[in-house]
Amino acid sequence: MKCHGANGDGAGHAEMKIKPADLRSDAVQKLSDEELYKTIAYGVGHKEYAHAFAERGLSAKEIADIVTYIRKFAKTPKKAK
């Protein structure tokens, strides 16, 4: 998770021309698992940097595992007092 940062905030590479997505954001977390999968596997939705990790050799299981990992960055709702 070098590009997106250890905590998923998108600050993994300060020297990049584009800022990686904040995996904790509502915009990312509201995507369906299928949309996340297609984004990671095929670069769907990326305008400046297409991931296309399926073409780089990741298996379907590995990509699905990344989707599961991204879900762990979801903000947990605060408990009402």
C-alpha positions in Angstrom: 0.0 0.0 0.0 2.9 2.3 -0.7 1.0 4.7 -2.9 -2.1 4.9 -0.7 -0.2 5.1 2.5 -0.2 2.7 5.5 -3.4 4.1 6.8 -5.1 4.4 3.4 -5.1 8.3 3.3 -3.4 8.6 -0.1 -0.3 10.2 1.3 2.1 7.3 0.5 4.0 9.1 -2.2 4.4 12.8 -1.8 6.4 13.1 -5.0 3.7 11.7 -7.2 2.2 14.1 -9.8 -1.3 12.9 -8.8 -2.6 12.2 -5.3 -3.7 8.6 -4.8 -7.2 8.1 -3.6 -8.0 8.2 0.1 -9.2 4.7 0.6 -11.0 5.8 3.8 -13.2 8.3 1.9 -16.9 8.0 1.3 -16.3 8.1 -2.4 -14.2 4.9 -2.3 -16.1 3.1 0.4 -19.5 3.7 -1.4 -18.2 1.9 -4.5 -19.5 -1.7 -4.8 -17.1 -4.6 -4.5 -17.5 -5.1 -8.2 -16.6 -1.5 -9.0 -13.6 -1.7 -6.7 -12.5 -5.0 -8.3 -12.8 -3.5 -11.8 -10.9 -0.4 -10.8 -8.0 -2.5 -9.4 -8.0 -5.2 -12.0 -8.6 -3.1 -15.1 -8.1 0.5 -14.2 -11.8 1.4 -14.7 -12.4 4.9 -13.5 -8.8 6.0 -13.5 -8.2 9.0 -15.7 -4.5 9.6 -15.1 -3.1 6.2 -13.8 -4.8 3.0 -14.7 -3.9 0.2 -12.3 -4.7 -2.8 -14.5 -3.2 -5.2 -12.0 -4.9 -8.2 -13.8 -2.6 -7.4 -16.7 0.4 -7.2 -14.4 -0.2 -10.7 -13.2 -2.4 -10.5 -10.1 -4.9 -13.3 -9.8 -8.6 -12.8 -9.4 -8.3 -14.0 -5.7 -5.4 -11.6 -5.1 -7.5 -8.7 -6.4 -10.6 -9.8 -4.4 -8.3 -9.9 -1.3 -7.3 -6.2 -2.0 -11.0 -5.3 -2.1 -11.4 -6.9 1.3 -8.4 -5.1 2.6 -9.7 -1.7 1.3 -13.0 -2.3 3.1 -11.0 -2.4 6.4 -10.3 1.4 5.9 -14.1 2.2 6.2 -14.8 4.7 8.8 -16.6 3.2 11.8 -19.7 5.1 13.0 -19.4 6.8 16.3 -21.5 5.3 19.1 -24.3 7.5 20.4 -24.1 8.4 24.0 
